[in-house]
Amino acid sequence: MKKYKLLLILPLLFIAYNSCDDSSLDTTNINYITLDDYSKSIVVPENTSVDTELKIFTSSKMSSDTTIDLNITTSMASDNYSIPASVTIPANSNEATISISLTDNSLNRNGETMSISFNALEGYFKGYTEAELNISVLCPSDLAGSWIYTNGNGKTVSISETGDGTYTISGDNAFGSDYPFDISDACGNISITGGYLEDEFGIPVSGSGSVSEDKNTITLIYTVDGYFSDRTMILSKN
């Protein structure tokens, strides 16, 4: 509610500032409408659903039921979400709740976005009239263990978990010495996020890759600046 109060104060200050020479200015009856947020990050566990909400506030209570149409913009398939076409602020109330349900039926593993907006009521000053939802899918990740390169130098390496979906691989399939590098796993999509060469020698490492559906093979495309680019490295679980 602190955010709501702040949003109500801002337009009043703006009006007062632009009318500072008008000592008769009366701001007590100014009507104001706003969403309670302009951005939300939502994580949907793989193959499950998540419910969340937005609220619409007005600065004063409605004298009668007031329906507000909602505008939804997204590239998501319709079976991944459920949102009403409108919400109603009841009489003698100054708020309404927009109920949002998100389901991982076919959500893009690289992320989805959705915009929810409304047209302000006539005679009302506007606050947040649009909210952007950033939607990601959380997939179980279990890559830690012993792996062997099936190409390159063919050595055995360990993958150690460093966080939720993040790991360190103890070496690559190119150098004789073990230079660890870091990866992140987002629903089977691998990103190489750093490494020993970058940390100790200032040589950037980068790349991407994927995990097979059976979770037994990792294919990486690995680049070490000044040494090689887009080197294929294939790991099989020991």
Beta strands, then each sheet from edge to edge (+ up, - down):
strand 1: 32-35
strand 2: 39-45
strand 3: 49-58
strand 4: 66-74
strand 5: 81-82
strand 6: 86-89
strand 7: 95-103
strand 8: 112-118
strand 9: 125-126
strand 10: 130-138
strand 11: 145-149
strand 12: 156-163
strand 13: 166-169
strand 14: 181-186
strand 15: 189-195
strand 16: 205-211
strand 17: 217-224
strand 18: 228-237
sheet 1: 5+ 7- 3+ 1- 9-
sheet 2: 2+ 10+ 8- 4+ 6-
sheet 3: 11+ 12- 13+ 14- 15+ 16- 17+ 18- 11+
end
